[in-house]
Amino acid sequence: MEEALYETTILRQFSGLNLERIPDETTILNFRRLLEKHELAAGIL
């Protein structure tokens, strides 16, 4: 995901991020785990 955010402008626009604010892969993984822990991932999809 981190690489995709760097490479794809539309993904950055969708997520509201710019090149200076892209989270690293650990941050993305921690966020995913929090979503799963609190059973929020299904609601987003």
PDB file of N, CA, C and O in Angstrom:
ATOM      1  N   MET A   1       0.817  -1.181   0.000  1.00  0.00           N
ATOM      2  CA  MET A   1       0.000   0.000   0.000  1.00  0.00           C
ATOM      3  C   MET A   1       0.864   1.249   0.000  1.00  0.00           C
ATOM      4  O   MET A   1       0.565   2.223  -0.690  1.00  0.00           O
ATOM      5  N   GLU A   2       1.933   1.214   0.774  1.00  0.00           N
ATOM      6  CA  GLU A   2       2.819   2.380   0.822  1.00  0.00           C
ATOM      7  C   GLU A   2       3.357   2.705  -0.565  1.00  0.00           C
ATOM      8  O   GLU A   2       3.337   3.862  -0.987  1.00  0.00           O
ATOM      9  N   GLU A   3       3.836   1.689  -1.272  1.00  0.00           N
ATOM     10  CA  GLU A   3       4.360   1.902  -2.618  1.00  0.00           C
ATOM     11  C   GLU A   3       3.277   2.402  -3.566  1.00  0.00           C
ATOM     12  O   GLU A   3       3.527   3.283  -4.388  1.00  0.00           O
ATOM     13  N   ALA A   4       2.085   1.847  -3.455  1.00  0.00           N
ATOM     14  CA  ALA A   4       0.983   2.263  -4.323  1.00  0.00           C
ATOM     15  C   ALA A   4       0.642   3.735  -4.085  1.00  0.00           C
ATOM     16  O   ALA A   4       0.340   4.462  -5.031  1.00  0.00           O
ATOM     17  N   LEU A   5       0.688   4.173  -2.836  1.00  0.00           N
ATOM     18  CA  LEU A   5       0.409   5.582  -2.547  1.00  0.00           C
ATOM     19  C   LEU A   5       1.467   6.501  -3.147  1.00  0.00           C
ATOM     20  O   LEU A   5       1.151   7.599  -3.606  1.00  0.00           O
ATOM     21  N   TYR A   6       2.718   6.056  -3.144  1.00  0.00           N
ATOM     22  CA  TYR A   6       3.774   6.856  -3.758  1.00  0.00           C
ATOM     23  C   TYR A   6       3.605   6.918  -5.277  1.00  0.00           C
ATOM     24  O   TYR A   6       3.857   7.955  -5.891  1.00  0.00           O
ATOM     25  N   GLU A   7       3.182   5.814  -5.873  1.00  0.00           N
ATOM     26  CA  GLU A   7       3.162   5.706  -7.333  1.00  0.00           C
ATOM     27  C   GLU A   7       1.864   6.174  -7.984  1.00  0.00           C
ATOM     28  O   GLU A   7       1.869   6.520  -9.165  1.00  0.00           O
ATOM     29  N   THR A   8       0.756   6.195  -7.250  1.00  0.00           N
ATOM     30  CA  THR A   8      -0.540   6.431  -7.871  1.00  0.00           C
ATOM     31  C   THR A   8      -1.200   7.685  -7.314  1.00  0.00           C
ATOM     32  O   THR A   8      -1.609   7.722  -6.154  1.00  0.00           O
ATOM     33  N   THR A   9      -1.297   8.698  -8.144  1.00  0.00           N
ATOM     34  CA  THR A   9      -1.872   9.970  -7.737  1.00  0.00           C
ATOM     35  C   THR A   9      -3.321   9.819  -7.282  1.00  0.00           C
ATOM     36  O   THR A   9      -3.718  10.426  -6.287  1.00  0.00           O
ATOM     37  N   ILE A  10      -4.103   9.036  -7.981  1.00  0.00           N
ATOM     38  CA  ILE A  10      -5.525   8.906  -7.655  1.00  0.00           C
ATOM     39  C   ILE A  10      -5.729   8.296  -6.268  1.00  0.00           C
ATOM     40  O   ILE A  10      -6.670   8.668  -5.566  1.00  0.00           O
ATOM     41  N   LEU A  11      -4.859   7.363  -5.863  1.00  0.00           N
ATOM     42  CA  LEU A  11      -4.957   6.790  -4.516  1.00  0.00           C
ATOM     43  C   LEU A  11      -4.641   7.837  -3.447  1.00  0.00           C
ATOM     44  O   LEU A  11      -5.291   7.876  -2.402  1.00  0.00           O
ATOM     45  N   ARG A  12      -3.646   8.684  -3.709  1.00  0.00           N
ATOM     46  CA  ARG A  12      -3.330   9.761  -2.760  1.00  0.00           C
ATOM     47  C   ARG A  12      -4.488  10.742  -2.661  1.00  0.00           C
ATOM     48  O   ARG A  12      -4.828  11.193  -1.567  1.00  0.00           O
ATOM     49  N   GLN A  13      -5.091  11.074  -3.788  1.00  0.00           N
ATOM     50  CA  GLN A  13      -6.229  11.992  -3.760  1.00  0.00           C
ATOM     51  C   GLN A  13      -7.397  11.378  -3.007  1.00  0.00           C
ATOM     52  O   GLN A  13      -8.038  12.063  -2.209  1.00  0.00           O
ATOM     53  N   PHE A  14      -7.686  10.110  -3.238  1.00  0.00           N
ATOM     54  CA  PHE A  14      -8.782   9.423  -2.575  1.00  0.00           C
ATOM     55  C   PHE A  14      -8.567   9.384  -1.059  1.00  0.00           C
ATOM     56  O   PHE A  14      -9.502   9.585  -0.284  1.00  0.00           O
ATOM     57  N   SER A  15      -7.326   9.123  -0.651  1.00  0.00           N
ATOM     58  CA  SER A  15      -7.033   9.005   0.778  1.00  0.00           C
ATOM     59  C   SER A  15      -6.779  10.357   1.438  1.00  0.00           C
ATOM     60  O   SER A  15      -6.697  10.441   2.664  1.00  0.00           O
ATOM     61  N   GLY A  16      -6.654  11.405   0.646  1.00  0.00           N
ATOM     62  CA  GLY A  16      -6.410  12.734   1.203  1.00  0.00           C
ATOM     63  C   GLY A  16      -4.974  12.935   1.658  1.00  0.00           C
ATOM     64  O   GLY A  16      -4.699  13.783   2.507  1.00  0.00           O
ATOM     65  N   LEU A  17      -4.064  12.158   1.099  1.00  0.00           N
ATOM     66  CA  LEU A  17      -2.654  12.258   1.473  1.00  0.00           C
ATOM     67  C   LEU A  17      -1.859  12.928   0.368  1.00  0.00           C
ATOM     68  O   LEU A  17      -2.270  12.939  -0.792  1.00  0.00           O
ATOM     69  N   ASN A  18      -0.718  13.485   0.741  1.00  0.00           N
ATOM     70  CA  ASN A  18       0.207  13.998  -0.263  1.00  0.00           C
ATOM     71  C   ASN A  18       1.546  13.305  -0.049  1.00  0.00           C
ATOM     72  O   ASN A  18       1.691  12.530   0.897  1.00  0.00           O
ATOM     73  N   LEU A  19       2.508  13.562  -0.892  1.00  0.00           N
ATOM     74  CA  LEU A  19       3.782  12.843  -0.820  1.00  0.00           C
ATOM     75  C   LEU A  19       4.515  13.054   0.505  1.00  0.00           C
ATOM     76  O   LEU A  19       5.321  12.210   0.896  1.00  0.00           O
ATOM     77  N   GLU A  20       4.253  14.155   1.198  1.00  0.00           N
ATOM     78  CA  GLU A  20       4.915  14.422   2.473  1.00  0.00           C
ATOM     79  C   GLU A  20       4.258  13.682   3.636  1.00  0.00           C
ATOM     80  O   GLU A  20       4.849  13.594   4.712  1.00  0.00           O
ATOM     81  N   ARG A  21       3.038  13.144   3.446  1.00  0.00           N
ATOM     82  CA  ARG A  21       2.285  12.554   4.553  1.00  0.00           C
ATOM     83  C   ARG A  21       1.963  11.074   4.375  1.00  0.00           C
ATOM     84  O   ARG A  21       1.071  10.572   5.059  1.00  0.00           O
ATOM     85  N   ILE A  22       2.623  10.377   3.517  1.00  0.00           N
ATOM     86  CA  ILE A  22       2.321   8.961   3.288  1.00  0.00           C
ATOM     87  C   ILE A  22       2.847   8.139   4.461  1.00  0.00           C
ATOM     88  O   ILE A  22       4.032   8.213   4.787  1.00  0.00           O
ATOM     89  N   PRO A  23       1.971   7.354   5.099  1.00  0.00           N
ATOM     90  CA  PRO A  23       2.415   6.539   6.233  1.00  0.00           C
ATOM     91  C   PRO A  23       3.287   5.380   5.769  1.00  0.00           C
ATOM     92  O   PRO A  23       3.158   4.903   4.641  1.00  0.00           O
ATOM     93  N   ASP A  24       4.177   4.934   6.653  1.00  0.00           N
ATOM     94  CA  ASP A  24       5.015   3.792   6.302  1.00  0.00           C
ATOM     95  C   ASP A  24       4.219   2.506   6.466  1.00  0.00           C
ATOM     96  O   ASP A  24       3.098   2.520   6.975  1.00  0.00           O
ATOM     97  N   GLU A  25       4.806   1.396   6.033  1.00  0.00           N
ATOM     98  CA  GLU A  25       4.054   0.139   6.014  1.00  0.00           C
ATOM     99  C   GLU A  25       3.681  -0.333   7.413  1.00  0.00           C
ATOM    100  O   GLU A  25       2.650  -0.985   7.578  1.00  0.00           O
ATOM    101  N   THR A  26       4.491  -0.023   8.426  1.00  0.00           N
ATOM    102  CA  THR A  26       4.158  -0.412   9.795  1.00  0.00           C
ATOM    103  C   THR A  26       2.918   0.316  10.281  1.00  0.00           C
ATOM    104  O   THR A  26       2.057  -0.286  10.922  1.00  0.00           O
ATOM    105  N   THR A  27       2.818   1.592   9.988  1.00  0.00           N
ATOM    106  CA  THR A  27       1.653   2.379  10.380  1.00  0.00           C
ATOM    107  C   THR A  27       0.399   1.853   9.699  1.00  0.00           C
ATOM    108  O   THR A  27      -0.652   1.739  10.331  1.00  0.00           O
ATOM    109  N   ILE A  28       0.502   1.533   8.414  1.00  0.00           N
ATOM    110  CA  ILE A  28      -0.638   0.988   7.671  1.00  0.00           C
ATOM    111  C   ILE A  28      -1.063  -0.348   8.268  1.00  0.00           C
ATOM    112  O   ILE A  28      -2.258  -0.599   8.431  1.00  0.00           O
ATOM    113  N   LEU A  29      -0.103  -1.205   8.596  1.00  0.00           N
ATOM    114  CA  LEU A  29      -0.406  -2.507   9.191  1.00  0.00           C
ATOM    115  C   LEU A  29      -1.058  -2.349  10.565  1.00  0.00           C
ATOM    116  O   LEU A  29      -2.023  -3.046  10.877  1.00  0.00           O
ATOM    117  N   ASN A  30      -0.537  -1.440  11.384  1.00  0.00           N
ATOM    118  CA  ASN A  30      -1.132  -1.205  12.705  1.00  0.00           C
ATOM    119  C   ASN A  30      -2.571  -0.716  12.580  1.00  0.00           C
ATOM    120  O   ASN A  30      -3.435  -1.122  13.357  1.00  0.00           O
ATOM    121  N   PHE A  31      -2.830   0.145  11.616  1.00  0.00           N
ATOM    122  CA  PHE A  31      -4.185   0.641  11.389  1.00  0.00           C
ATOM    123  C   PHE A  31      -5.106  -0.506  10.973  1.00  0.00           C
ATOM    124  O   PHE A  31      -6.236  -0.613  11.452  1.00  0.00           O
ATOM    125  N   ARG A  32      -4.617  -1.349  10.090  1.00  0.00           N
ATOM    126  CA  ARG A  32      -5.416  -2.501   9.651  1.00  0.00           C
ATOM    127  C   ARG A  32      -5.742  -3.415  10.828  1.00  0.00           C
ATOM    128  O   ARG A  32      -6.873  -3.881  10.962  1.00  0.00           O
ATOM    129  N   ARG A  33      -4.758  -3.669  11.671  1.00  0.00           N
ATOM    130  CA  ARG A  33      -4.985  -4.533  12.837  1.00  0.00           C
ATOM    131  C   ARG A  33      -6.002  -3.925  13.799  1.00  0.00           C
ATOM    132  O   ARG A  33      -6.825  -4.645  14.366  1.00  0.00           O
ATOM    133  N   LEU A  34      -5.953  -2.613  13.985  1.00  0.00           N
ATOM    134  CA  LEU A  34      -6.947  -1.957  14.838  1.00  0.00           C
ATOM    135  C   LEU A  34      -8.353  -2.098  14.261  1.00  0.00           C
ATOM    136  O   LEU A  34      -9.309  -2.343  14.995  1.00  0.00           O
ATOM    137  N   LEU A  35      -8.473  -1.942  12.951  1.00  0.00           N
ATOM    138  CA  LEU A  35      -9.774  -2.117  12.310  1.00  0.00           C
ATOM    139  C   LEU A  35     -10.300  -3.526  12.528  1.00  0.00           C
ATOM    140  O   LEU A  35     -11.474  -3.719  12.846  1.00  0.00           O
ATOM    141  N   GLU A  36      -9.421  -4.512  12.355  1.00  0.00           N
ATOM    142  CA  GLU A  36      -9.833  -5.903  12.531  1.00  0.00           C
ATOM    143  C   GLU A  36     -10.166  -6.206  13.990  1.00  0.00           C
ATOM    144  O   GLU A  36     -11.142  -6.902  14.270  1.00  0.00           O
ATOM    145  N   LYS A  37      -9.368  -5.693  14.916  1.00  0.00           N
ATOM    146  CA  LYS A  37      -9.581  -5.932  16.336  1.00  0.00           C
ATOM    147  C   LYS A  37     -10.945  -5.422  16.792  1.00  0.00           C
ATOM    148  O   LYS A  37     -11.621  -6.064  17.595  1.00  0.00           O
ATOM    149  N   HIS A  38     -11.335  -4.277  16.278  1.00  0.00           N
ATOM    150  CA  HIS A  38     -12.603  -3.664  16.675  1.00  0.00           C
ATOM    151  C   HIS A  38     -13.736  -3.977  15.688  1.00  0.00           C
ATOM    152  O   HIS A  38     -14.811  -3.380  15.740  1.00  0.00           O
ATOM    153  N   GLU A  39     -13.459  -4.936  14.781  1.00  0.00           N
ATOM    154  CA  GLU A  39     -14.431  -5.406  13.804  1.00  0.00           C
ATOM    155  C   GLU A  39     -15.049  -4.270  12.967  1.00  0.00           C
ATOM    156  O   GLU A  39     -16.260  -4.227  12.746  1.00  0.00           O
ATOM    157  N   LEU A  40     -14.192  -3.369  12.517  1.00  0.00           N
ATOM    158  CA  LEU A  40     -14.630  -2.232  11.711  1.00  0.00           C
ATOM    159  C   LEU A  40     -14.321  -2.393  10.230  1.00  0.00           C
ATOM    160  O   LEU A  40     -14.862  -1.659   9.404  1.00  0.00           O
ATOM    161  N   ALA A  41     -13.461  -3.341   9.885  1.00  0.00           N
ATOM    162  CA  ALA A  41     -13.043  -3.507   8.488  1.00  0.00           C
ATOM    163  C   ALA A  41     -14.230  -3.830   7.574  1.00  0.00           C
ATOM    164  O   ALA A  41     -14.341  -3.269   6.484  1.00  0.00           O
ATOM    165  N   ALA A  42     -15.094  -4.707   7.999  1.00  0.00           N
ATOM    166  CA  ALA A  42     -16.254  -5.096   7.162  1.00  0.00           C
ATOM    167  C   ALA A  42     -17.169  -3.904   6.897  1.00  0.00           C
ATOM    168  O   ALA A  42     -17.723  -3.773   5.805  1.00  0.00           O
ATOM    169  N   GLY A  43     -17.325  -3.046   7.882  1.00  0.00           N
ATOM    170  CA  GLY A  43     -18.175  -1.863   7.723  1.00  0.00           C
ATOM    171  C   GLY A  43     -17.633  -0.876   6.710  1.00  0.00           C
ATOM    172  O   GLY A  43     -18.402  -0.179   6.049  1.00  0.00           O
ATOM    173  N   ILE A  44     -16.336  -0.810   6.582  1.00  0.00           N
ATOM    174  CA  ILE A  44     -15.713   0.102   5.619  1.00  0.00           C
ATOM    175  C   ILE A  44     -15.895  -0.423   4.203  1.00  0.00           C
ATOM    176  O   ILE A  44     -16.131   0.341   3.267  1.00  0.00           O
ATOM    177  N   LEU A  45     -15.780  -1.743   4.062  1.00  0.00           N
ATOM    178  CA  LEU A  45     -15.898  -2.334   2.738  1.00  0.00           C
ATOM    179  C   LEU A  45     -17.358  -2.433   2.347  1.00  0.00           C
ATOM    180  O   LEU A  45     -17.675  -2.909   1.257  1.00  0.00           O
TER     181      LEU A  45
END
